[in-house]
């Protein structure tokens, strides 16, 4: 897997990640969602530099101009519900992309640390020969993305897979590397060192879904 980690660079991206982590600022759910959206915009702009381009001639009021325009057929696939603000950020830029959505949640059968990832809803177009962009803001253990990959298999083989996340753990990234194709790209704003016993990122930022949309039962 090819990893594009922007956490070690000095950029405006750090401001948005810092506000997501801040326990006082993150109480404002609208700002929390907007910061994830903005991170999505920045990461998809960086991703766009790796796409295929074709030179087209544009008619202006005063003449013609040859410009290189993106050629890829894109499908954006987000994990509900935490992935929705990130999805919106990508869709702001990749406005011609097709869209897919999948629900995946953790189920702790005995209330302990062990959990399964349950997939209950999935809607996607055909993926054969297209560029698939998976969005999940928190790449913790990597099991959610593995289950998403398995659910997508009946929809065709993508030409290329990209993953966009806000924060990931080192262990989760290593796990994703072991189950995704070698040429998969990961675009990520920050990588943290540890996981809790229940699989949450430390220091992380908490539960992105709850902070975006409120706590659930």
Secondary structure, 3 states (H helix, E strand, C coil): CEEEECCCCCCCHHHHHHHHHCCCHHHCHHHHHHHHHHHHHHHHHHHHCCCCEEEEEEEECCEEEEEEEECCCEEEEEEECCCHHHHHHHHHHCCCCEEEEEEEEEECCCCCCCCEEEEEEEECCCCCCCEEEEECCEECCCHHHHHHHHHHHHHCCCCEEEEEEEEEEHHHHHHHHHHCCCCCEEEEEEEECEECCCCCEECCCCCHHHHHHCCCC
